[in-house]
């Protein structure tokens, strides 16, 4: 019954909200949630999440990580930036150091993250003070969870006002107040719409309430970190080699294996990315956006699978047409050891390609993606 109620509650949320909470599986065994949003400055996609979801509180750095959205699509994020890297950003959160931001590097189309970090300043304070509806929004693995909450006016961070407490409105929903809720979003209703009010940092030992970081504080911290990074050349993504096409991973469907190399690393380096089809499906899917192809020059796609990474597989390669559909350009593109055959691509200076494979052993391995 509880899962049915959660599904009903989630059905009440606007479509724009549903896509923003993501499930995060970190490399060191921790799981949690994050809030997917787009930067107001350059439309890049980011994830805000508690630092302890991706690293221990004692650690000063954390590796890239994978995430899953509520449609079952998987993506990758770069190494997260902890709020402690800026004294001003840390002060903006009221001194709460359990917060990080990570740029999305694969799985989403650029400019597709329409959500923002909530209402600014005075608008946020007014909405929080007058709202009569709060809603927890979270994911556990691939399951959406939502349940109503109540705001406790008691401040939870020694009077600085950066955090507050939210408890479940219904006693039965305390069952959700356990491991994996960190990074979940508390939404508030304001002028007929739901806006992010806070991010769950932790749950009280008795599971009676969650400690929630205000989203206006989170927003301010991100904008400080983003401004700091804007002047650093080392914060920009690596540019492709001179004359080489640029390949971006803009869509992935599958279940990523443990200890996999980030898929983005396979574009210009080598590694081992392993994945299985999603539950109930037969294929793993990767969508590439390719730009910077030389005009009037023939290009080909080569998919390298080192024997130590996975068995050889055959991929269906499709091209997105002008109508938004897909046209097959190769029904049997081999993925195998170094030196294997490549697949000819149609002419054009830019294109989107979809690679699909139905693994014979239930999972596949990929070591490198090349376009020459």
N, C-alpha and C positions, 0 to 999 in steps of 0.2 A: 504493500500500500504506500509506503514511504517513497519508493522510487516512482510510483505513478503520480503522487502529488508533486514530486520534484519536476517531473516532465511537464505537468500541467502549468506549474509556475513559470517554467522556462518558455513555454509557448506564449505566455503573456508578454514576454520581452520583445522590444522592437528588433527587426532583423539586423539593424546596424550594431546593436549591442551584442547579439549572439556571436558574432564573428570575432569579438575582441579578446575574450578570455581564452588563453591557450594553456595546454598541459605541457609541463617542462620535465624532462628526464635528464638529470645531470650525470656526468661521467662517474662521480664518486658514490652513486647509489641513492642520492636524495631525489625526491619528486616533489612537485608543487605546481603552482600556477604562475602566470604572468599576464600583463595587460599589453596587448598589441595595439600600437598607435602609429600615426604618421607625424613626422616632423613638420611644423608649420613653415620652416625655412626652406627646406629642399624636397619635401614630400617623401623622404626616405622612411623606411619602416623600422620601428624599434620595438623592443620589449622591455617593460619595467617589471622588476621582480625583486623579492627579498634576496639579499646576498647569500643567506645561509642555504638557499635552494641550490646554488651552484658551487659553493665552497664553504669550508669551515669559517667561523667568524675570526679565527686567528690568521687565516690565509690572506695574503696581499694581492693575489691574482687568481684567476679562474680560467679554465679552457673554454673554447667554443662549445655550444650545446645544441641538441635537437629539441624541437617542439612540435606539438600536434594541435591543429585548430579543431573547432567543433564540427567541421565538415569532414574530418578524418584526413586532411591533407597534412603532410609533414614539411617542416622547414628547418633551416639552420640559422644560428645566430653567432656572431663573432664573439670573441672573448669579452665578457661584460666589464663595464667601467663602474667601479664602486664609488659611491658618493663621497667617500673619504678622500678621494683624489683632489678635492677642492674644499678648502676651509669655508668658502662662501656657500657652496652647495650643501655642505654638512650643516651649517648654521641655518640654512633655509628649511631643513627638515626638523628643526628643533633639537638637533644633536642626535638624531636617530641614524645610526651607521649601518643598519641592516637593509640597505637599498642599493640596487645596481640597475644599469641600463645597458642593453646589448643591441647593436645594429643587426637587423636581419640581412643575411647574405645569400640565402637561397630559399626557394619555395614560393615566393610571392612576386607578382608583377610590380615593377617600380611604380609608385604613385597610387597603388591600390589600397593603402591603409588610410581609410577615411576618418577613423576615430581620432580624437585628440585627448588631451589630458584634463578634460573636464572644464568646468567654469572657472574663470579667473577671479582672484581677489575678492572684492566686496560681493560680487554676484554669488560666489561659492558660499561665503559666510551666511548670506541671507537665505539661500536655498537650504543649507544644512539646518539652520535655525528654525525654518518654517515647514520643512517637509513632513508629511504625515505617513510616508511610506519608504521603507528601506528594504532592499532585496540583496541577499547573498547570491553571487554568480560564480560558479566554480566548475572545474572539470576533475574527474578522477579517471585516469586512463582515457578512454574514449567516451565516457558517460558525462552528459551535462547534468549539473546539479544546481538547483535554485530553491531558496526558501526565504520567508520573510524574517526581518530582523527588527530589533528595537534599539534605539540610540540611548546609551547611558551617558548622562551629561558629565559624569566624573571624568576628569582628564587623567590620562594614564602615563604621562611623561614628566612628572615633577613640575607641572605648572607651565610648561613652555607652550602647550597648546598644539603640538604637532600630531598627537595621537588621541584617540578616544576609544571607548569600549562599545561594542555592539553585541547584543545577545540574541539568540534565536527567539522569535516571537512565540513559537510553539515548543513546548517541552520535548515533544517527540523528535524535533529536528536537532537536538543536542547530539544525536548519534552521528551527525555530519561533522561535528566539531572535534576532529581528530587529525591524524597524520595526513599530509597531502593538501591541507587547506591553505597553507601559506602561499601568499600571492593571489589568492582569490580576491574578487572585487566586490565591494559593497556599493550598490547603486541607490540613488535617491531620485524621487520623482519631483520635477520642477517644471511648472507651466506645461503639463501634459506630456513631458518627455522624461526619459530616464538618463541620468548623468552619473559618471563615476564619482562617488563620495570618498571612498577610501580603499586602501589595499591592506589585506590581512597580513600582519607581520608574525603573529603568533596567537596561540590559544591558551587561555588560563589553565592551570593544572587541573582544575575541577571541571573543565570543558563547559563552563557556564557562559563564557563570552570570549570574543576575539579582540585582540589589540590591533587597531586599525590606524594606518597612517593617512592623514588627510591628503586628498588629491591636489589641493591647491599648493601644499608644501612640496609634494612630489613634482608637480609641474614646474615650480620655481627652481627646484634643484636641477631638473633636466635642462632647463633653458640656460642655466649658469654653466653646466658642463658642456653643453653644445657650443656655447659662445667661446669657451676656453679652447675647445678642439678646433674651432673654425680657423684659427691662425696657425695650427700645427700641420706641417706637411706630412708627418707620419700618421695622421689620423685618416687620410684619404685612402680608398681602396687602391690596390696595385693596378697600374695601367698595363695593358697588354704590350708585348714586345712590338717594336716598330714594324708595321706592316702586317701584323698578325690580327685575325679577327677577334673581336671581344665576345665572349660566351658568358651569358648569365643564366643561372638556374632559376626559372620563374614558376615552376610547378613540380611537385613530387607527390606520388601516391604510393604508399608502401609502409611496411613496418621495419624500421632500421635496426640492424643487429647491434649488439653490444660491442664497444670498442671500435666502431667503424670510423674510418677517416671521413671528415666532412666532405660532402660531395663537391663543394666548390674547389677543394684542393686538387681534385682530379683534372681540372681544366688545364692547368699549366704545370702540374707536377704529377707525381705518382703516389698511390696509396692503396687502400682497400676499403671500399664502401660495400657493405652487404645489406641486403633487404629482402623481405618476403612480401607477397601480396597481402593487402588488407583482408581482414576476416570476411569470408563470403565472396571474395573476388579471386581471379585467376592470374592477374598480371600486376607487375610493378611498372610504374609510369614515371617518366622524367620529361619535363618540358624545358627546352632551351630557347633563349632569345639570342640570336647571332647577328652582330652588326660589324661594320667595317670590312666587309668582304670586297675584294678588289673587283672592279667592274670589268667585264669581258674576260675574266679568268675562271677556269673550271676549278671547283673545289670538291673535296670529298670528306666524308666523316669516317673516322676510325675509332672503334671501341675496343679498348685493350682490357683483357681480364687475365691477370697473372694466374697460373695454375695454383699457386698457394692461396689465392684470394677466393677463387670460385671456379666452377666448371664452365666450359664454353657454352654460350647461349646465343640464340638468334633473336634479333630485334626487328620489330616492325617500325619503320621510320615514316612519319607523316609530316606533311607541310600544311601550316595554317593558310587557308585561301582568303581571298578578299572578303568573302561573306562570313568569315568567322568559323567555318567548318574545317575539316581535316581531309587532306588528299594523300593517299599512300604513294610514296615515292620509292620505297623499298620494302618488300614483304619478307626479306630474308637477309638482313644486315648482320654479319657475324660479329660476335664479341668473343675474342679468344686471345691467345698468347701474342706477345710482341712480334711484329712482322707479318701479322695476318692481313687479310683482305680489307679494303675500305669500300665505302658505298658512295657513289657519285651523287652530288647534290645539284639541284637545278640552278640556273643562273640567277643572279640577284645580288644586291649589295647588303641586304638584311633580310632575315627570315625568322620564323618561329618553327621549331621542330619538336615533334613529340615522339619519344622512344618508348616502346612497349615490349615487354618480354614476359612470357609465362614460364617461370623456372621449372625445369623438369624434376629437380630435386627439392622443390619447395622454397628455395631461396637462390639468390644470385649474388655474384661478386663482380665488382667493376673496379679497375685499377687506373684507367685514364680515359679521357674524352679528348679527341683531337679533331680539328678541322684544318685542313691544309689546302 
